[in-house]
Amino acid sequence: MNALTSALLALAGRIMPPGQREWHRAMQAESAYLTAPAALAWSIGALITAIRQRFMPMNTGDFHVSRWVMLVESVGAFGLLTLAWLEISFGASGVIHHAPAIIGKYYLPTPGGTYIIVMLLISAISGLIGPIGLLLGLRYAWLGRAPRNRALMISMIAVLLLQSVVGTIAGFLVGPPGFRPSIGLTVLFVLMPVGVLWHLMHLGRTEPDPASMTPAGSGAG
């Protein structure tokens, strides 16, 4: 069993609800008799099953979920957004390296270049929603504390949606030749973060139910 397979199975074991741990141990034992590719697929299936099991106890009336579920939601929604923000802001071709002389020489004379540099600058600011959202989600996963500043949450949701809509329209009007919006990128960097921000906002409307929460650091998950 390679390291990735072992890590995925271990993570599945941590996420799996206590009542299903025996099933997970059986899955782990069976993986030892599989070839490496089959064991990897087996471990991915075990992880997906564990995540689904964690989602099942969700109370759809008040949107309370296990902290492990919020951990998965937050990393999935804000992890890539945070990495994209870091690259756009501080990467090799990030905004921090765009001196006025570079903008004037390489962007402004190019068709659609003004659109590109404006979107880069806006994204370097709006992308802060990534690390902020990740921090709020991890705080809920660790402490069970949801954000209560509704104005902040609504503002972040509005910024993501507004940037997506206005950026797409402007892209068709003044963007680079052949500009086309990407549905995949919209889902990853707009719709998923908006969904989790909305979820966190509603979690903050009521006190967490202690009976439905398990400390993140405990063995029970």
Legacy VTK file of the C-alpha trace (Angstrom):
# vtk DataFile Version 3.0
C-alpha trace
ASCII
DATASET POLYDATA
POINTS 221 float
0.000 0.000 0.000
1.546 3.303 -1.079
1.642 6.469 0.987
-1.226 8.191 -0.867
-3.532 5.212 -0.417
-2.670 4.976 3.266
-3.245 8.708 3.749
-6.640 8.601 2.017
-7.764 5.627 4.081
-6.567 7.303 7.275
-8.479 10.472 6.384
-11.580 8.414 5.621
-11.249 6.816 9.043
-11.117 10.219 10.726
-14.152 11.501 8.822
-16.290 8.372 9.182
-18.913 8.631 11.959
-18.110 6.507 15.043
-20.891 4.032 14.287
-19.341 3.202 10.902
-15.725 2.776 12.027
-15.971 -1.046 11.920
-16.946 -0.867 8.256
-13.958 1.380 7.586
-11.571 -1.058 9.276
-12.912 -3.817 7.023
-12.363 -1.634 3.959
-8.815 -0.904 5.107
-8.051 -4.593 5.626
-9.380 -5.560 2.192
-7.251 -2.901 0.479
-4.114 -4.787 1.519
-4.992 -7.556 -0.970
-5.456 -5.227 -3.958
-2.989 -4.042 -6.564
-1.678 -0.494 -6.141
-4.059 1.129 -8.703
-7.046 -0.811 -7.372
-6.125 0.042 -3.769
-5.930 3.737 -4.671
-9.386 3.620 -6.287
-10.625 1.696 -3.243
-9.284 4.349 -0.877
-10.874 7.180 -2.905
-14.194 5.353 -2.751
-13.822 4.934 1.012
-13.133 8.653 1.424
-16.172 9.619 -0.673
-18.345 7.244 1.352
-17.029 8.678 4.618
-17.832 12.232 3.480
-21.336 11.172 2.484
-21.853 9.536 5.875
-20.851 12.798 7.546
-23.361 14.727 5.456
-26.250 12.446 6.397
-26.732 13.801 9.966
-27.278 17.338 8.623
-30.308 19.019 10.121
-31.834 20.704 7.084
-33.967 22.935 9.289
-31.111 24.985 10.754
-28.245 23.889 8.449
-26.107 22.598 11.318
-23.560 20.062 10.144
-20.702 18.075 11.567
-17.499 20.074 11.845
-15.834 17.583 9.518
-18.393 18.456 6.832
-17.594 22.151 7.176
-13.884 21.338 7.005
-14.418 19.598 3.655
-16.694 22.408 2.427
-14.236 25.148 3.400
-11.121 23.538 1.954
-12.967 22.643 -1.244
-14.519 26.088 -1.713
-11.760 28.379 -0.479
-8.555 26.363 -0.871
-8.268 26.840 -4.642
-9.503 30.422 -4.368
-6.754 31.159 -1.842
-4.085 29.575 -4.042
-5.348 31.556 -7.042
-5.215 34.777 -5.007
-1.644 34.059 -3.929
-0.588 33.427 -7.532
-2.397 36.492 -8.918
-0.993 38.722 -6.188
2.497 37.378 -5.484
3.277 34.769 -8.167
5.920 35.041 -10.862
3.503 37.014 -13.058
1.518 38.445 -10.163
0.251 41.982 -9.710
3.093 42.795 -7.330
5.501 42.574 -10.281
3.418 44.797 -12.581
5.125 48.167 -12.493
3.429 51.046 -14.373
6.082 50.804 -17.099
5.254 47.124 -17.700
1.518 47.841 -17.822
2.030 50.681 -20.273
4.331 48.651 -22.522
2.695 45.222 -22.615
-0.969 45.641 -21.661
-2.396 48.991 -22.735
-1.331 48.748 -26.423
-2.672 45.176 -26.716
-6.320 44.532 -27.701
-8.101 43.524 -24.529
-5.010 44.283 -22.462
-6.748 46.961 -20.410
-9.462 44.469 -19.504
-6.871 41.908 -18.426
-4.918 44.254 -16.167
-8.086 45.681 -14.602
-9.386 42.179 -13.868
-6.004 41.207 -12.391
-6.067 44.206 -10.055
-9.671 43.581 -9.025
-8.988 39.873 -8.470
-5.996 40.679 -6.270
-8.415 42.517 -3.974
-11.539 40.344 -4.221
-9.388 37.214 -3.948
-8.908 38.036 -0.269
-12.297 36.386 0.156
-10.423 33.084 -0.299
-8.224 33.238 2.825
-10.954 35.031 4.815
-13.536 32.375 3.934
-11.032 29.602 4.627
-10.276 31.089 8.044
-13.985 31.386 8.910
-14.682 27.831 7.774
-11.719 26.380 9.673
-12.760 28.302 12.782
-16.171 26.659 12.597
-14.571 23.238 12.026
-12.242 23.695 15.014
-14.318 25.684 17.509
-17.892 25.351 16.282
-18.132 29.153 15.989
-19.947 30.486 12.926
-19.533 34.108 11.759
-22.228 36.454 13.060
-21.369 39.516 10.987
-24.065 39.167 8.337
-23.018 42.391 6.623
-19.536 40.954 6.033
-20.891 37.669 4.677
-23.414 39.373 2.388
-20.708 41.743 1.145
-18.362 38.875 0.244
-21.162 37.029 -1.567
-22.103 40.199 -3.450
-18.493 40.902 -4.470
-18.008 37.402 -5.921
-21.289 37.478 -7.854
-20.863 41.049 -9.058
-17.304 40.475 -10.234
-18.382 37.361 -12.130
-21.320 39.033 -13.867
-19.642 42.368 -14.646
-16.361 40.686 -15.614
-18.148 38.389 -18.054
-20.123 41.202 -19.670
-17.037 43.432 -19.897
-15.068 40.526 -21.318
-17.468 40.207 -24.235
-17.455 43.965 -24.821
-13.792 44.942 -24.377
-11.995 41.729 -23.513
-9.359 39.892 -25.554
-10.397 38.593 -28.984
-12.271 35.310 -28.711
-12.996 35.819 -25.023
-15.279 33.140 -23.588
-16.243 32.693 -19.932
-15.365 29.355 -18.371
-18.229 27.545 -16.665
-15.771 25.355 -14.772
-13.874 28.329 -13.348
-17.146 30.039 -12.450
-18.228 26.989 -10.452
-14.854 26.645 -8.697
-14.143 30.282 -7.901
-17.632 31.805 -7.615
-20.513 29.400 -7.071
-18.795 27.053 -4.596
-17.428 29.874 -2.383
-20.791 31.667 -2.505
-22.570 28.482 -1.427
-20.284 27.931 1.558
-20.417 31.605 2.564
-24.208 31.387 2.504
-24.047 28.215 4.608
-21.732 29.834 7.162
-23.971 32.895 7.315
-27.008 30.780 8.161
-25.054 28.771 10.705
-24.328 32.066 12.446
-28.011 32.845 12.882
-28.407 30.372 15.752
-26.178 28.947 18.439
-24.528 25.653 17.438
-26.268 22.585 18.802
-23.701 20.964 21.158
-25.315 17.546 20.724
-24.659 17.622 16.966
-21.080 18.858 17.232
-17.929 16.904 17.981
-14.665 18.624 18.935
-12.355 18.522 15.931
-9.494 17.260 17.989
-11.293 14.308 19.574
-10.989 10.733 18.440
-14.705 10.639 17.621
-14.185 13.051 14.749
LINES 1 222
221 0 1 2 3 4 5 6 7 8 9 10 11 12 13 14 15 16 17 18 19 20 21 22 23 24 25 26 27 28 29 30 31 32 33 34 35 36 37 38 39 40 41 42 43 44 45 46 47 48 49 50 51 52 53 54 55 56 57 58 59 60 61 62 63 64 65 66 67 68 69 70 71 72 73 74 75 76 77 78 79 80 81 82 83 84 85 86 87 88 89 90 91 92 93 94 95 96 97 98 99 100 101 102 103 104 105 106 107 108 109 110 111 112 113 114 115 116 117 118 119 120 121 122 123 124 125 126 127 128 129 130 131 132 133 134 135 136 137 138 139 140 141 142 143 144 145 146 147 148 149 150 151 152 153 154 155 156 157 158 159 160 161 162 163 164 165 166 167 168 169 170 171 172 173 174 175 176 177 178 179 180 181 182 183 184 185 186 187 188 189 190 191 192 193 194 195 196 197 198 199 200 201 202 203 204 205 206 207 208 209 210 211 212 213 214 215 216 217 218 219 220
